[in-house]
Amino acid sequence: MTINKNQEGTKLEIALEGRLDTMTAPSLEEEVKNSVEGITELVFDLKDLVYVSSAGLRVLLSAQKTMNKQGSMTIKNANEEVMEIFEVTGFIDILNIEE
């Protein structure tokens, strides 16, 4: 998985490419943990993400909890397969997902 970050002031966009699974989730978790201080708007661009596992969902949920305390988090450009995972797991009701 490739992680691309773009920060403008207090807005941070993280674009993910590939698979967010048990092997790659720890690196994303570390990246988010080290990047969100002072951030009030976090955006995950999942345009090039092809799969997300339960480990990946846990990282997104953790990021959401952090951002609930200091601002907002949005997920955009999730493909059909990833949206289906969000729907089946109920994450569609927890995360702020832009259609």
ABEGO torsion letter per residue (X at the ends): XBBBBBBBEABBBBBBBEBBBAAAAAAAAAAAAAAABGBABBBBBAAABABBBAAAAAAAAAAAAAAAAAEBBBBBGBBAAAAAAAAAAGAAAABBBBX
